Amino acid sequence: MAATHENLETEVERLVQELAHVVRSADPERQDPLKDLAATLLDQELIPMESSERAPLSAVRRPMNPLAAGLGLCVLGGGLFLFIPPVGIMLGIIGLVGIVWGAVNGFTEK
């Protein structure tokens, strides 16, 4: 295992030296854009490796709890109650139903 790890490190170092040689052999005004291009390409090549390991974790998504929507509707209803009381009261009632539903759902889920 250690020999394989050392071989991989040696191979990476060799490839980096080759890349540096290619960038240094270019015109001086093109060296900075080439360095940026090399860094971007390296980042793009390594992103799929990281995301493939994390895909199973992010693939499991829980549905949103109605508690969050209920809280938002209560706040919105409270604000609208000052200007349009019937609409504010209805939003507050719907928000309270969402809060109760979300709380019951949260306690029974565990």
C-alpha positions in Angstrom: 0.0 0.0 0.0 2.8 2.4 0.9 4.6 1.7 -2.4 1.4 2.4 -4.3 0.9 5.6 -2.4 4.5 6.7 -3.2 4.1 5.8 -6.8 0.9 7.9 -7.0 2.7 10.9 -5.4 5.6 10.5 -7.8 3.3 10.4 -10.8 1.4 13.5 -9.6 4.7 15.4 -9.1 5.9 14.4 -12.5 2.7 15.6 -14.2 2.8 18.9 -12.3 6.4 19.4 -13.4 5.4 18.7 -17.0 2.5 21.1 -16.8 4.8 23.8 -15.2 7.3 23.2 -18.1 4.6 23.7 -20.7 3.3 26.9 -19.0 6.9 28.3 -18.7 7.6 27.6 -22.3 4.7 29.8 -23.4 4.9 33.5 -24.1 5.2 35.6 -20.9 1.8 37.3 -21.6 0.1 33.9 -21.9 1.5 32.3 -18.8 -1.0 33.7 -16.3 -4.1 32.7 -18.4 -2.5 29.2 -18.9 -1.9 28.9 -15.1 -5.6 29.9 -14.5 -6.7 27.4 -17.1 -4.6 24.6 -15.6 -6.0 25.3 -12.1 -9.6 25.4 -13.4 -9.2 22.2 -15.4 -7.7 20.4 -12.3 -10.6 21.6 -10.2 -13.2 20.4 -12.7 -11.6 17.0 -12.9 -11.6 16.5 -9.2 -15.1 17.7 -8.5 -16.8 14.6 -9.9 -14.7 12.4 -7.6 -15.9 14.3 -4.5 -19.5 14.6 -5.6 -19.8 10.9 -6.4 -18.8 10.0 -2.9 -21.3 12.5 -1.5 -24.2 11.7 -3.8 -25.8 9.0 -1.7 -25.9 11.4 1.3 -27.5 14.2 -0.6 -29.9 11.9 -2.5 -31.9 11.3 0.6 -34.0 14.4 1.1 -36.6 14.8 3.8 -39.8 16.6 3.0 -40.2 20.1 4.5 -42.0 20.1 7.9 -45.2 22.2 7.8 -44.0 23.9 11.0 -41.7 26.2 9.0 -44.5 27.2 6.6 -46.8 27.7 9.6 -44.4 30.0 11.3 -44.0 32.1 8.1 -47.7 32.4 7.6 -48.2 33.5 11.2 -45.7 36.2 10.9 -47.2 37.3 7.5 -50.7 37.2 9.0 -49.6 39.3 12.0 -48.2 41.9 9.6 -51.2 41.9 7.4 -53.6 42.0 10.4 -52.6 45.7 10.8 -53.7 46.6 7.3 -56.2 44.0 6.2 -57.6 42.3 9.4 -59.7 39.5 7.7 -56.7 38.4 5.5 -54.3 38.6 8.4 -56.6 36.5 10.7 -57.0 33.8 8.0 -53.3 33.6 7.4 -52.7 33.4 11.2 -55.2 30.6 11.5 -53.7 28.7 8.6 -50.3 29.3 10.1 -51.4 27.9 13.5 -52.8 24.8 11.8 -49.4 24.4 10.1 -47.5 24.9 13.4 -49.7 22.3 15.2 -49.4 19.9 12.2 -45.7 20.3 12.1 -45.2 19.9 15.8 -47.3 16.7 15.9 -45.5 15.4 12.8 -42.2 16.1 14.4 -43.0 14.4 17.7 -44.5 11.3 16.2 -41.6 10.9 13.7 -38.9 10.2 16.2 
